[in-house]
Amino acid sequence: MIGSIFDPAMAADHDQHATTANPPAGIMRVVAMAGTALLSLALWTTPVQAQALTNSPAPVAGAKAVTVEHIKVHGASLEGNLEHESADRDVLVVLPPGYASHPDRHYPVVYALHGYSIGAEQWTREIHVPQTIENAFAKGARPMIVVLPDSKTVFGGSMYSGSPTVGDFETFIQHDLVAYIDAHYRTLPDRQSRGLVGHSMGGYGATRIGMKHPDVFGALYIMSPCCLSPRTGDQLDAKALASLESLKSAADATDLPFMARATLATAAAWSPNPARPPFYFDLPTKNGELQPDVLAKWTANAPLVFIDQYIGNLRRYGAIAIDVGDQDGLRFDARKLHEVLDSYGIGNSFTIYPGTHVSNVAFRFQDEALPFFSKHLKFEATP
């Protein structure tokens, strides 16, 4: 067993081939005032590059086409990072039907964050965009702009955190990207007209960024979030982790299994060290011995640890939703997040639905997340 903040089920799901296209049924829904996910540690042999094949909703008859624009957004918050990640990020912008023909109309914006080991393009294939967005509009969701930024890094993911090693992706999402979209598209530039949704690592990002920035976003939808809980020394295999200490370059990590690379991504995001080239981060072991100070830094980034500091922020949200599959190992921590919110009297919905970590995420995005924002975002300009 190796140390990581991810659950092995995530790696397994990224190697699954979903074969059915039937809508999920028998969903167990729990509506209350809290919720969210899990952090596990294990070495997995699934290749990081595996593309998860997910169940695809059928096209809705009469659905109107959306427009998908592929753009680059410069992130000042990413400049000068030690990992040499590009500060010019790929972003997909999905414009609703009628955007071009109604030049006086302005729209709410939903920012959708992808998970670990994939980028925005792969994320669109997992959630079957643009079809699911077209379907959602055809089924009654109000027209909105959907923005899908790419936050994949050399080791597979930014954790949507701020680090001199990987760059400040938290600020990129909540400031640089939002500012660019508001400046270049006909948006409603108001927190009540902005939603944030993410799956897996993106669910972690929606949780983390959402807790800290209620001044930017007005509604949160958290899907199968990873990395919510801290890990203790007795849950880590120091000897397995020590094998990562021998790496000399990023190229050496190319063929590492999913969980090993996830450990490197975690270290780059949460335990940066500008004095330790070539990777500029600290692993939770040194010479095979666990490093409590590094583990403390990782713990400090676990939302179930820091959530109590942001209760006032969370109370500002008009709506919060959390969902997770009944075969997803992340469901236990997802429920813990729900229970914390509930204990503070913060309204939210918590749903456990039939599925794995990825199998029915496209259905959830189409039939739950987008209608959720249609209901809870503000669609009129503030006078």
Secondary structure, DSSP 8 states (H G I E B T S, - for coil): ----SS-HHHHHHTT-B--------S-EEEEES--B-B-------SBTT---B-------TT----EEEEEEEE-GGGTT-TT---SEEEEEEEE-TTTTT-TT--B-EEEEE--TT--HHHHHHHTTTTHHHHHHHHTT----EEEEE----TTS--TT-EETTTEEHHHIIIIIIHHHHHHHS-B--SGGGEEEEEETHHHHHHHHHHHH-TTT-SEEEEES-B--S---GGGS-HHHHHGGGG--SGGGGTT-BHHHHHHHHHHHHHSB-TTSTTTTB--SEETTEE-HHHHHHHHTT-HHHHGGGGHHHHTT-SEEEEEEETT-TTHHHHHHHHHHHHHTT--EEEEEESS-SSTTHHHHIIIIIHHHHHHHS--S---
